[in-house]
């Protein structure tokens, strides 16, 4: 069996981020396709919030090493302030020295065939690049989403760090992975010399996780008996998922058609921006409609999706080349979906191909007002379109793992880095 050293910040017991799912499910499923994962992550002290709900899903024989790391904003701030130089390219740059040392030890001990590192914590790519440089092992840079974008990161020096990191990856990595066609297209145009080393590997849903909630105590019945409940599960970013126009539309429609909205609930679960949601709720007098709920465990979150009457996607025009990882779980939950995103975005494309029909631009008050009453009526009378299950088979996390294994096999074959015969781990 071949081995892959996986450098990832997002890994249990980190709580509250769907980014965990990509690495975790690769760790679960890659052995089925001939690859043994070796995980190099950071010490849990560097995580903003911890939870044990996914610990049991890590295969018991998985090698996991946790290198020293701190969060600059959490551990090095004075009066809520810290030196920006200590947080570039991100607040976990302290992870790099110990991770490189630990990674070299793992490489010497376990002799992996490939190094894989994953964004959106840019330091992970710095670690992957350094380990590849020192050992000569092929490197897979899993970008997921674009790094240096117009206006992001806002800090010019951080932007320069991001640009430098992606430039190194495009020069040195055997494969650079992105989760959407738009992101891959952008980087093929930006780095034509790396065009043939840029691939698409989308996110997905974990079928085993959905199967396990069939008997979950919270997987039965509506969220609110006699009411229509629309759920947004996950972070509401102030810019990338700005809900301002959505709240404004709700306020105007409620003022004109109060009876149509007296049995509506909009639930925001684990938004991480409660103050923004509370402010908008107050401005538009939506206290009887909006629910702001704290994070819950992963299995409970999936069960909640299946119980919701409908699901809400928010994705701004500044993220038109990205698809929220939650979208694939929404599709598997097989509930009506209201998508507020930019026209022609990758998010809209994924949902349209799955049979979703309710769309409006996130920043268009008029379009949201136009579509919302009809969508609510279709949910109320059970005529809303549902995602087509026959179009979801290729979106399983196991299927994505098979693709990753195939790509890494190609790397080993092409570069002459084929692994020695299978042997037990020390």
C-alpha positions in Angstrom: 0.0 0.0 0.0 1.3 3.5 -0.9 1.4 6.2 1.7 0.5 9.9 1.6 1.6 12.5 4.2 -1.4 14.8 4.6 -0.7 18.3 6.0 -4.0 19.8 7.3 -5.0 22.4 9.9 -8.7 21.4 9.7 -8.9 18.1 11.5 -10.8 16.8 14.6 -11.1 17.9 17.4 -11.6 21.3 15.6 -15.3 22.2 15.8 -17.5 24.3 13.6 -15.9 24.2 10.2 -17.1 22.2 7.2 -13.5 22.3 6.0 -12.7 19.3 8.3 -14.8 17.0 6.1 -12.5 17.1 3.0 -9.4 15.8 4.9 -11.3 13.6 7.3 -13.2 11.7 4.5 -10.0 11.3 2.4 -8.4 9.7 5.5 -11.4 7.4 5.9 -11.7 6.3 2.2 -8.2 6.4 0.7 -7.2 3.0 2.2 -9.9 1.4 0.0 -8.0 2.7 -3.0 -4.5 1.6 -1.9 -3.3 4.6 0.0 -2.5 4.8 3.7 -2.9 8.4 5.1 -0.4 9.8 7.5 -1.9 13.0 9.1 0.3 16.0 10.1 -1.9 18.5 11.9 -1.5 21.1 14.7 -2.0 21.0 18.4 -5.6 21.5 19.5 -4.6 24.7 21.4 -4.5 26.4 18.1 -8.2 25.7 17.4 -10.8 28.4 18.3 -13.3 25.7 19.4 -13.1 22.0 20.2 -15.6 19.1 19.9 -15.2 15.3 20.2 -18.1 14.5 17.9 -15.9 13.5 15.0 -13.0 11.9 16.9 -14.6 8.5 16.6 -14.8 8.7 12.8 -10.9 8.8 12.5 -10.0 5.2 11.6 -8.2 3.7 14.7 -5.1 2.7 12.8 -4.5 6.2 11.3 -1.1 7.8 12.2 -1.9 11.3 13.4 0.9 13.7 14.6 0.1 17.1 16.1 2.9 19.7 15.9 3.2 22.7 18.2 1.1 25.7 17.1 -0.6 28.7 18.5 -3.2 31.2 17.2 -1.5 34.6 17.1 -4.8 36.4 17.7 -5.6 34.2 20.7 -2.2 33.7 22.3 -0.1 36.7 21.4 -2.6 39.6 21.5 -2.4 42.4 24.1 -5.7 44.3 24.6 -7.1 42.5 21.6 -4.2 43.6 19.4 -1.3 41.7 17.9 1.6 42.3 15.5 0.4 41.7 11.9 3.9 40.4 11.1 3.2 37.5 13.4 0.0 36.6 11.5 1.3 36.3 7.9 0.3 34.5 5.8 -2.2 33.6 8.6 -2.5 33.5 12.4 -1.1 29.9 12.5 2.4 30.6 11.0 3.8 29.4 14.3 2.8 25.9 13.2 5.4 25.8 10.4 8.7 25.2 12.2 7.5 22.3 14.4 5.4 20.8 11.6 8.4 20.7 9.3 10.5 19.0 11.9 7.7 16.5 12.7 7.0 16.0 9.0 10.7 15.1 8.3 10.5 12.6 11.2 7.4 11.1 9.7 8.9 10.9 6.3 12.0 9.1 7.7 9.9 6.7 9.7 7.1 5.9 7.3 8.6 6.6 3.9 5.5 8.2 2.2 5.2 8.4 -1.6 3.4 11.8 -1.8 3.0 14.9 0.3 -0.5 16.5 0.2 -1.3 19.9 1.9 -4.6 21.7 2.0 -5.7 25.3 2.1 -7.6 27.5 3.4 -4.9 27.8 6.1 -2.0 29.0 3.9 0.6 27.8 6.4 -0.2 24.3 5.4 1.1 24.9 1.9 4.3 26.5 3.3 4.8 23.3 5.3 4.0 21.1 2.3 6.4 23.1 0.0 9.2 22.9 2.5 8.9 19.2 3.1 8.8 18.5 -0.6 11.9 20.7 -1.2 13.9 19.0 1.5 12.9 15.4 0.6 12.3 15.5 -3.2 8.9 13.9 -2.7 6.1 14.9 -5.1 3.7 17.4 -3.7 -0.1 17.8 -4.2 -1.3 21.3 -3.3 -5.0 21.2 -2.5 -6.1 24.8 -2.9 -9.8 24.1 -2.8 -10.5 27.8 -3.5 -8.5 30.7 -5.0 -5.9 32.3 -2.7 -4.8 35.8 -3.9 -7.9 37.5 -5.3 -8.8 41.0 -6.2 -9.3 42.8 -2.8 -8.6 39.6 -0.8 -6.8 39.4 1.5 -7.4 43.1 2.2 -4.0 43.6 3.8 -1.5 44.2 1.0 1.4 42.4 2.7 -0.8 39.3 3.4 -1.9 39.4 -0.2 1.7 39.4 -1.3 2.4 36.4 0.9 -0.6 34.6 -0.6 0.6 35.4 -4.1 4.1 34.1 -3.4 2.7 30.8 -1.9 0.5 30.1 -4.9 3.4 30.9 -7.2 5.6 28.4 -5.4 2.9 25.8 -5.7 2.3 26.4 -9.4 6.0 26.1 -10.0 6.8 23.0 -7.8 3.7 21.0 -7.1 3.1 17.9 -9.2 -0.7 18.7 -9.1 -2.7 21.7 -7.9 -6.2 20.9 -7.0 -9.3 23.2 -7.0 -12.9 22.5 -6.1 -14.6 24.3 -9.0 -14.2 24.8 -12.7 -14.1 28.6 -12.3 -11.2 28.5 -9.9 -9.2 26.0 -12.1 -9.9 28.2 -15.1 -8.6 31.3 -13.3 -5.4 29.6 -12.3 -4.8 28.1 -15.7 -5.0 31.6 -17.2 -2.9 33.1 -14.4 -0.2 30.4 -14.6 -0.2 29.0 -18.1 3.0 27.1 -17.5 1.2 25.0 -14.8 -1.9 24.5 -17.0 -1.4 20.7 -17.3 -0.8 20.4 -13.5 -4.1 22.0 -12.5 -7.0 19.6 -11.7 -10.6 19.8 -10.4 -11.6 17.7 -7.4 -14.9 18.9 -6.0 -16.2 18.6 -2.5 -19.0 16.2 -1.8 -21.2 14.5 0.8 -20.4 11.4 3.0 -23.0 8.7 2.3 -22.1 6.8 5.4 -22.8 9.9 7.6 -26.2 10.3 6.0 -27.0 6.6 6.4 -26.1 6.7 10.1 -28.6 9.5 10.9 -31.6 7.4 9.7 -32.0 6.3 13.3 -30.7 9.6 14.8 -33.0 10.8 17.6 -33.2 14.2 15.9 -33.9 13.0 12.4 -37.6 12.7 12.5 -40.4 15.3 12.1 -40.5 19.0 11.2 -38.3 21.5 13.0 -41.4 23.5 13.8 -44.8 21.8 13.7 -47.2 23.8 11.7 -44.6 26.3 10.4 -42.3 26.5 7.4 -38.7 26.5 8.5 -35.9 27.4 6.1 -32.4 26.5 7.4 -29.0 28.1 6.7 -26.4 25.8 8.2 -22.9 27.2 8.6 -20.9 30.5 8.6 -22.5 33.7 7.4 -19.5 35.8 6.2 -20.1 39.5 6.3 -18.9 40.0 2.7 -18.9 36.7 0.9 -22.4 35.7 2.3 -23.8 39.1 3.1 -27.5 38.5 4.0 -28.5 42.2 4.1 -30.7 42.2 1.0 -32.3 38.9 2.0 -33.3 40.5 5.4 -34.5 43.6 3.7 -36.7 41.6 1.3 -38.1 39.6 4.2 -38.9 42.9 6.0 -40.7 44.4 3.0 -42.7 41.3 2.2 -43.7 40.8 5.8 -44.9 44.4 6.0 -47.2 44.0 3.0 -48.2 40.3 3.3 -48.1 39.8 7.1 -50.4 36.8 7.0 -48.2 34.9 4.6 -45.2 35.3 6.9 -46.7 34.6 10.3 -45.9 30.9 9.9 -42.4 31.3 8.6 -39.1 30.6 10.5 -35.6 31.3 9.1 -33.0 29.4 11.2 -29.3 30.4 11.1 -27.2 27.6 12.6 -23.6 28.2 13.6 -23.3 31.5 11.7 -20.4 32.8 13.7 -21.8 36.3 13.0 -24.6 36.5 15.5 -24.2 40.3 16.0 -24.8 41.0 12.3 -27.8 38.8 12.2 -29.3 40.3 15.3 -28.7 43.8 14.0 -30.5 43.0 10.7 -33.3 41.2 12.6 -33.9 44.3 14.7 -33.7 46.8 11.8 -36.3 44.9 9.7 -38.5 43.9 12.6 -38.1 40.1 12.0 -37.8 38.9 15.6 -40.8 36.6 15.1 -39.2 35.0 12.0 -35.4 34.8 12.5 -33.8 32.1 14.7 -30.1 32.4 15.6 -28.8 29.0 16.9 -25.5 27.9 18.2 -23.3 25.1 16.7 -24.2 21.5 17.1 -22.4 18.2 16.3 -22.0 17.1 12.7 -24.5 14.3 12.8 -27.1 16.5 14.5 -26.4 19.2 11.8 -27.1 16.6 9.0 -30.3 15.5 10.8 -31.4 19.1 11.0 -30.9 19.6 7.3 -33.1 16.6 6.5 -35.8 17.9 8.9 -35.9 21.4 7.5 -38.7 22.4 5.1 -36.1 24.1 2.9 -32.4 25.0 2.8 -30.8 28.4 2.1 -27.6 29.0 0.2 -25.9 32.4 0.4 -22.9 33.1 -1.9 -21.8 36.5 -3.0 -20.5 37.7 -6.4 -17.0 37.9 -4.9 -17.1 34.1 -4.5 -18.5 33.2 -7.9 -15.7 30.7 -8.5 -16.4 28.9 -5.2 -19.0 26.4 -4.0 -19.7 26.1 -0.3 -18.9 22.6 0.9 -22.3 22.6 2.6 -24.0 22.6 -0.8 -23.3 19.0 -1.4 -24.7 18.0 1.9 -27.8 20.1 1.1 -28.2 18.2 -2.1 -27.9 14.8 -0.3 -30.5 16.0 2.3 -33.0 16.1 -0.6 -34.9 19.2 0.6 -36.0 22.2 -1.5 -33.1 24.7 -1.9 -33.3 28.5 -2.3 -30.0 29.7 -3.8 -29.1 33.4 -3.5 -25.8 33.7 -5.5 -24.5 35.5 -8.4 -25.8 34.6 -11.9 -23.6 32.1 -13.7 -21.6 31.3 -10.6 -20.1 27.9 -10.0 -22.5 27.5 -7.0 -25.5 28.1 -9.3 -24.1 25.7 -11.9 -23.8 22.8 -9.4 -27.3 23.3 -8.1 -28.9 23.7 -11.5 -27.3 20.5 -12.7 -28.8 18.8 -9.7 -32.3 20.0 -10.5 -32.6 23.1 -8.2 -34.8 25.8 -9.7 -35.1 28.7 -7.2 -32.4 31.3 -7.8 -31.8 35.0 -7.2 -28.7 37.2 -6.9 -27.7 37.7 -3.3 -27.3 41.4 -3.8 -30.6 42.1 -5.7 -33.4 43.2 -3.4 -35.9 43.2 -6.3 -35.0 39.7 -7.5 -35.3 38.2 -4.0 -38.6 39.9 -3.5 -39.8 38.5 -6.8 -38.8 34.9 -6.2 -39.4 34.5 -2.4 -43.2 34.4 -2.2 -43.5 31.7 -5.0 -40.7 29.6 -3.4 -42.5 29.7 0.0 -45.8 28.8 -1.6 -44.2 25.8 -3.4 -42.7 24.6 -0.1 -46.0 25.1 1.7 -47.9 23.0 -0.8 -45.1 20.4 -1.4 -44.6 21.3 -5.0 -41.1 22.7 -4.7 -38.5 20.9 -6.8 -36.1 18.6 -5.1 -32.5 17.7 -6.0 -32.4 14.7 -8.4 -30.8 11.7 -6.6 -29.6 10.2 -9.8 -27.3 13.2 -10.3 -25.6 12.9 -7.0 -23.7 9.6 -7.4 -20.4 11.2 -8.4 -20.5 13.6 -5.5 -19.8 11.1 -2.7 -16.7 11.7 -0.6 -15.7 8.1 -1.4 -15.9 8.8 -5.1 -13.8 11.9 -4.6 -11.2 9.8 -2.7 -11.0 7.4 -5.6 -10.2 10.3 -7.9 -7.5 11.6 -5.6 -6.0 8.1 -5.3 -5.9 7.9 -9.1 -4.2 11.2 -9.4 -1.6 10.2 -6.9 -1.0 6.9 -8.7 -0.4 8.8 -11.9 2.1 11.0 -10.1 4.0 8.0 -8.7 4.0 6.4 -12.1 5.0 9.5 -14.1 7.8 10.5 -11.7 9.1 7.1 -11.1 8.2 7.3 -7.4 6.3 4.0 -7.1 6.1 2.8 -3.6 7.8 -0.4 -2.4 5.7 -3.5 -1.7 3.1 -3.1 0.9 4.4 -3.4 4.4 2.9 -3.0 7.9 3.3 0.4 9.6 6.0 0.4 12.3 
